[in-house]
């Protein structure tokens, strides 16, 4: 049996990130909605979305660099 530890690490990282965002949205925004109401929950969603933009930009640049590196080594 062959073990691909890099694939396992990527899969685990992906699952942890998905779990984090589910907890953030469901628990965090859910508590804001429960305590302060719908207007505050919408504002919380906007803040979370705004905070994700730079993170997604950095991840996009890193993905692009990885793709270019793979293409350069394949040739």
N, C-alpha and C positions, 0 to 999 in steps of 0.2 A: 504494500500500500504506500503510495506516494503522498506526502503531506506538503501542501503549498502554503507555507506560513505567511507569505506576503498577501496572498488572497484572503486567508483567514483574518489577518490584521485589518485589511481594507474593509472586509465585511463587518467585523466587530466595530470599527470606527464609524462606519455608516449607521449601524444599528444604534450606537450610543448617541450620535447626533440626532437621529430621528426621535429617539426617546426623550432627549433633552428638549427638543422643540415641542413635542407633544405635551410634556409636562409644563413647559413655559406657557403655551397657549391655553391648555385646558385648565390647569391649576391656577396659574398666575392671572390670566385674564378673567377666568371664572370667578376668582375671589374678588377681583376689582369690580366685576359686574354685580356680584352678590352684595358687596359692602357699599359701593358708591353709585351703582346704576349703569344704564346702557351708555350714556354719554362718556363716562369715564372709561368704560371698556373699549369703546371705539377709539378714544384717544390713546389708550394703552396699545391697541393693535397698530395704530399709526406710528407710535414710538418704537415698537418692536420691529415693524417693517422698515423704518428709517435707520435703525441700528443694523439691520441685516444688509443694507445696501453696500457699505464699505467692506463688510466681510465677504459678500458674494463677489465684489470686484477683485479682492485679493485672491480668492479661490479661483476665479476665472483666469487671472494672470498666471497663477501657478499651474493650472491645468494646461494653458496654452504653452508655457515653457516646457512642461513635461511632454506634450505632443510634439513640439519642435525637436526636442532632444531624442525622442524615439525615432522620428523620421530621419534625423541626421545619422543615427547609429544603424539604421536599417540599410542605408545606401552604401 
